[in-house]
Amino acid sequence: MRYRRLPNGRRQRYLKQVPDEHERDVMKMILRWRSEDPPWSWDQIRQEIAYGLKLRTTDGREWSESRIRRACQAMLQLQEVGESQDRCQVLG
């Protein structure tokens, strides 16, 4: 558990986010399926994850369509950040 200092001087607890490698692998699969030609539908991806692969989220729930959409967006952002960091290392 970590704490942060509020403007009024009090401390507030917060959770530190830690990357989950298993969930990142699922996010990569989702992005790969959406990148295929023709792209898989959101419901088709949900059915494959839930019934074909029988995968659950980190907290034990089924993957919902909205969570799959958010995971795809997050993976795209992670890839963009990784690419920009690679460019900075080459330039630096």
ABEGO torsion letter per residue (X at the ends): XBBBBBAAGBBBBBBBBBBBAAAAAAAAAAAAAAABOBBBBAAAAAAAAAAAAGBBBAAGBBBBAAAAAAAAAAAAAAAAAAAAAAAAAAAX
